[in-house]
């Protein structure tokens, strides 16, 4: 996923790919002046093949922001159970 983002742009944004049995949707934090929270990170969701990545863009943006704000000290690990609950509502 990382290379998909970097080949497209250094700015924050979304990408998705289809694999044999799954899909992946991801958010890239960006590099340079336009980055969000921390540079050069990707937060990705593994989806079933029948799920639509577009349904997860808004929630992924929110989740990625929360995770990226907590990466430096590892506090994001405590956030994961609640973030998963938010995802489960989709």
C-alpha positions, 0 to 999 in steps of 0.5 A: 500500500505504501508504494501505491501512495508514494507513486501517486503523491506526497500529499495525504490521501486514500488508496485501495487495492483488490487482492485475490480474497480481500480488499485494502483501503488505506490512508497515507499521512503524507510527506512534507509541509502538508502531512497530517500529524506525523509524516510517512505513515499508512493506516490500512483496513483489510476488508472482505472481497465483497465490501466497498472501500468507499464506505470506509473513507470517512471513518478511516480518515477519523481513525487515522487521525486518532492513531497518528496523533498517538504514534510517537508514544504508543498510546494508540494501542489503547485506542484500538478497541474503541476504534474497532467498535466504530468500524463495526458500526459501518 
